Amino acid sequence: MAEEVSRIGARSASRWKVRWITRRNRILGSPAFQKWSSRVWPMSMIARWKARWAFDLVAGFTYSQTLLACVESDLLALLSQGPVVLTEIAEHTGLSDAAALRLVRAAAAIELAQEVAPNQWMLGQQGAALHTNEGALAMVRHNRVLYRDLAEPLDLLRADRGKPTALSQFWHYAAEGDGEAASEYSQLMAQSQAMVCEQVLAAYDFSQHRSLLDVGGGHGRFAAGVVNAHPGLRIGILDLPPVLDGTSAWLGNQGLSERISLHPGDFFHSPLPSEYDCISLVRILHDHDDDEAVKLLTAIRKALPPGGRLLIAEPMADTRGAKGMGDAYFGLYLWAMNSGRPRSAEEIMAMLSAAGFSRSRQVKTHQPLVCSLIVSFL
């Protein structure tokens, strides 16, 4: 009886929501309303903001390519030393004066650059925030691969899942340790993992644990960040043997070989080490489809001792303040990768329950754009 009342209430709420949205959309789509709202204060302020936001959607690819040109030409680094004049910009970027002026003005339009005096340029607000953020810059460079698949987005979405794409081939070559792709992969993971590690360390206290196993830990940037913050913690990394070859070399250069253990294996087919009371999945779960994700979570639950915990850190769908990153960016990114999908915290916690975890909770991070965090308990 209670369930039937709940269903009736849900249907009633849904009908009211549909009616409200239908009326809202009719008003917002009305040319007469648009004309009126553009003239009457304070509606005119809202209308201008909405119009700019709509145009940003139309022009977004141009903005991202302007950013890519600034990153690949190292223009942001030059402007950080500013003020610089146009001839310096042209020489630095290898462009003609006219092309350099076009680029720096485009950069100024999206606040990557700023003209501080006639023909004198420095970093703008967005440029100042970006030029020292190596993780973000690595993503900008990496997006060249994604954009090849997004050139015709409907063709990408209509194609059979599993058909080779630029992005799926990139990750295949990277996993195999093949040349340029592997090098770019290593750089991308290393630089972006540092941002994730910072968020997780600020949100979660590892001192309550004796040991941590980072499953799919790659070249060890996350594990290194944790062990440097908690020297008494015993830490291990589990990943494919070709990946761990690079991990071993990098940890040796950092003087961490004796502090972090390496466990070669495929986490879908190899038994997971059972001597760690905490296991982390850092940007791993969303790379895999639902059946594989539940299989991995079940294997982790079996490997953890009583009282053990699992940490899941990744961008998540339907996250307030980060929906564009979770649902739009990673939604299409993972589709192009031919594997996985972004999931909401609620979806992940339902999977954890299906895998046998007794309870889970979401922990707030300072930057959900970088990652959200879920802690799960046996």
Secondary structure, DSSP 8 states (H G I E B T S, - for coil): -HHHHHHHHHHHHHHHHHHHHHHHHHHHT-HHHHHHHTTSTTHHHHHHHHHHHHHHHHHHHHHHHHHHHHHHTTHHHHHTT--B-HHHHHHHHT--HHHHHHHHHHHHHTTSEEEEETTEEEE-HHHHHHTT-HHHHHHHHHHHHHHHHHTSHHHHHHS-TTS--HHHHHHHHHHTT-HHHHHHHHHHHHHHHHHHHHHHHHH--GGG-SEEEEET-TTSHHHHHHHHH-TTSEEEEEE-HHHHHHHHHHHHHTT-TTTEEEEES-TTTS---S--SEEEEES-GGGS-HHHHHHHHHHHHHHS-TT-EEEEEE--BT-TT-HIIIIIIHHHHHHHHTS----BHHHHHHHHHHTT-SEEEEE--S-TTT-EEEEEE-
